[in-house]
Amino acid sequence: MSNLSELNAHLFDALKRLGSPDLSPEQIDAEVKRSNAIVGIADQITENAKVSITAAKLFAEHGALVLPHLPQIGKAKDADK
């Protein structure tokens, strides 16, 4: 997965698999565990995206003044200096 569209597609694929009437109880259990793992990873990916958006908003609102506090965008101040 390299973008949120692909993540969305994986989530809907998992939902389709869970809705299959041909699954045995064991297959349903395995699919639920797999889906829970996918959702856990998806939650982390979307949380990271939210952090990036927040950083971009801060930069848009406050300009270069916030760059020292946003090491992914600007250069962080060295703690040793």
C-alpha positions, 0 to 999 in steps of 0.5 A: 500500500502506498497511498490512502486510496489503496488502503481504502481498497484493502479495507473494502476487500476485507469487508467483502471477504467477511460478508462471504456466505461460503466461509466456515466458522474457522475461516470467519475467525481467521478473516476477523483476525486478519481484518483486525490487523488491517484496521490496526495498521490503517488506524496508524496510517491515517493518524500519521496522515492527520499529523502531516496535515496538522503540520502543514496547517501550522506552516500555512497559518504561521509560516517559517516561525514554526519550522524549528518545531516541525522537524519533518518540514524544517530543521529542528534546533539542536538540543546541544546548542 
